[in-house]
């Protein structure tokens, strides 16, 4: 690969001048000199060494997006949004999947600090692990001190998201929609209690019940993994319990999809016998069978805004907190409730 020294020699300028011309369109130099340098770079197929330039500037043009599970369509959409914006600004986006493992997340942050990444965007909810969070924040503080940008798109140990949504209000709106359909006994698949976002959505469930004047019954709240397997397990737990219910609200769409699949295996009609609702509106939610009622989040826009905030910090400006709107997407998985006889622990007659 051609070097900047060869470009300078061909253009008849100093190496420093050639480097500055190819690195910045604003470098003050005559148009004739700029043209000679750029023509020489094209003729030699010169590609700037981003790593070397980054080391000189104390950071390399990499934006790392930390997610919990890259196979989760929620995170895939957010990462696409980051890529939409970052690629236009000349940044490379890398995705780090923590698998909800605090030690693994800590190791990613440590590595990103050592490689001088320009920005870290946390697409995933923070984990309630005080020791790991203290270690992570130590490295993030050092990165900020070196000019890097750190942006959170979900609640975490130190506070709310920098760019995010009101999880509590979004879930409360779904509970209100189920109540409007006639449901009074609504179960909730809450996800892991160690996730800050799961806690916020559980708070929204409780708020929705309270707003409707309905009692909270902890027998109807199931903490399980934030995926399809967790949804199936949650259904089995609810059906084996003593509390009747006519609808299942879920803290995310994979939980709801797992619940739908398990109910189909059991021959329980949705929404004829039970209604099921999710949260996120990932792209496949509209094509499940039946199509999934859910809370729609602007996932790609969240990713775009996340990079925009990172760019603000990299330009020396402060972060501005942004809360994006949610809306209901009511589809075929929800309907009016079937009657639940007194004392019946499973589903309606």
Buried (B, 14 or more C-beta within 10 A) or exposed (E): EBEBEBBBBBBEBEBEBBBBBBBEEEBEBEEEBBEBBBEBBEEBEBEBEBEEBBEEEEBBBBBBBBBBBBEBBBBBBBBBBBBBBBEEEEBBBBBBBBEBBBEBBBBBBBEBBEBBBBBBBBBBBBBBBEEBBEBBBEBBEEBEEEBBBBBBBBBBBEEBBBBBBBBBBBBBBBBBBBBEBEBBBBBBBBBBEBBBBBBBBBBBBBBBBEEBEBEEBEBBBBBBBBBBBBBBBBBBBBBEBEBBBBBBBBBBBBBBBBBBBBBEEEEBEBBEBBBBBBBBBBEEBEEBEBBBBBBBBBBBBBBBBBBBBBBBBBEEEEBEEBEBEBEBBBBBBBBEBBEBEEEBBBBBE
